[in-house]
Amino acid sequence: MLKGRICIVRHVVSTDLNTFIALVNDLPSRGDYFSTHFKSPETLRREFMQHSFVTDDSELFVIEDSLHHIIGVITHFKSRTPTTREIGYRLFDPKLAGRGYMTEACQLLVDYLFNVHQYQRLELLTAPENKASVRVAQKCGFTAEGLLRQSFFINGRFQDVGIFSLLRPEWEAKHQ
C-alpha cells in the first residue's frame, strides 16, 4: 500500500471486486480519452482469481480517498524496452478532478517504481487536449517528448497522443 496525504494507492482485494468491476466498466465515466472497449465481469473476476491484476507485464492499483472510496485506478505496464514502464491512470468521477488525487497517486507510483525496481525510464501517454492529464505529467516531473500521430483509436477516430517521460537521474536529482 502506498499512502499519501489525500489518497491511498493499493492492490485490488476480493471485497473490492464488485465495486471495481462496476466502476471500470462504467462507459459514461470514460469520457473522451478512454476506449469504449471493456472486459466482461466474468473475465475480470477470472483475472483477479488468477493473479489479482499483478503480473510481470503489469500491475494495477486502485486509488482510494480518505473515506476509503475507490475513486480511480493507476497501473504500470511493459513498454517498448525492458528498462521502461508506462503509467496509465483514470479518475472515475469527473467531479473529483482538480483536487490533486491523480497527481498524488502518480507521484506515489513513480516513487515506488524507482525505489523498488531498476527501471531507467517511465512514460505517460496522454491526449494533448487532455489538459488535466498533461498537468499531472508536468507536476510529477515528466518531460514532454513529442507526439505520436494518430496512434490511438478512441470514440470512432484516430487520435494523436503526447508522450512524456521521466528518467531515473531526473527523479534522483529531485530526491537528494
N, C-alpha and C positions, 0 to 999 in steps of 0.2 A: 504494500500500500504506500502511495506517495501522498503525503499530507501537506497541503498548502495553507495559506491564510484564509482563503474563501472557498476552497474546494478540496476534494479528495479524488485521487486517481487510483482505481483498484481493478482487480480482475473481476469478471462476472462470477457470481456464485449461484448455486441452484435456486435459491429463493428469489433471485432477480429475474429468472428466465422468462416468465410470462410477461412481466412489465417490459423487459428488454426487447423481446420479440415484437410486442405491440409498438414500441417507440421506433425501433429500427425500420419496421415495415409501414410506418405511417407516411403515405405518399404526400399528403399536403404539406407536411413539415420539411420536405426535401427542398422546396424552393427551386430556384433557377439554376443552382450549381451542382446538383446531385442527380445522378441517373435514376430513372424510374424502375430500373431493374432491382428486384429484391429476391431474397431466398424465402422459400416456404417455411412456415413454423416447424414442420417436421424436419427439414434439412438443418435448420438452426439448432433444434434440440439434439439431433444426431451429432452434429459437430461439437456441441457442448459436451455431450457424453463421451465422445472420442478423445477430445483434447482440451476442453474448456477454452477454446478460441486462442490457444497458445501453441505455436509450432515453431520449428526452426525458421520458417519463412515469414511468420507474422505473429504479432502479439496484440490482442485487443483488450482495452480497458474501458470501464465506464467512468464517467465523471459525475460525482455527487456534490450537491450543495451542502451547506452546513446543517440542513434539516434531513440529510440522507436521502434526498430525492435524486433519482437518476436524471440528469439534465443533458447528457451528451455522451459521445464516445470519442476515443482517441486511440490511434493504432500506429504501429510502425511495421514496416514490411520490407522485404528484399527489394532492392533497386537494381540498377544496371551492373554494379560491381560488388564484389564481396565485402568491401570496406564501407559501403554506403547503405543507408537506410532511408526510406521515405516515410514521412509522417503524414497522416491524414486525420481529420477531425470533423465532427459535426455536432452542432448545438441543436437540440430537438425543438425548443420553443423560441421562436424569433423574438418574443418579448423579453427574453433574458440577454439578448445581445447588448453589447456595450457595457457590461458590468464587470468585465475582466476575467470571467470564468475560463474562457478558452485560452487567453494569454497565459494565465497561471498554469492551467493544465499542460499546455505545450511546453512551458519552461520546466515544469516538473519532469516531463518525459524527456526533454533534451538533457537535463542534468542526469537523470537515471541512465540514459543510453551512453553518455560519455563517461560516467563514473563506473558503470558495471561492465561495459563492453569495450572492445578495441576499435570501434568504428572511427573512421577518419572524417567522414562527411555525412551530414544529414541534409535531406531535401524536403521542401514543401512545394507542391504544385497547386496553383490557385488561378481561378479566372481573374484576368486583370481588372474587370469591373466589380469584382467582389472586394470592395474596399475594406470591409471588416476583416477578411482573411488576410489581405495584404498587410493590414496594420498589425495583426497577430505576428506575422512573419517578421516584420520590422522590429516590433517590441522585443521579440525573442532573439534578436541579433542576427537574423538571416539577411543575406545579401541577394538582391535581385540579379540574376544572371542573364535572363533573356526570355524569349517567347518560343514556345513550341506551337507552331502554327497548325490550326485545325486538328489537334491531336485527340480531343475528346468528343464523343458523340453524345450529347445530352439534350433531352427535350426536342428530339427530331432534327437537330442540326449539329454540324461540326463547329467546335469552339476552340479558340486559342487558349493556351494555358501558360501562365507565367511560372518560371522556375526560380526558386530561391534556395540558397544553400548556406550552411553553417559548417565551418571546418573546425576540427579539434583544436588547432592552435588559437583560433579566434575565441573559442569558448574558454580555453585555458587562460588566455590573457585577461578575460573578464573575471576569472575566479581566483586570481592570485592574491 
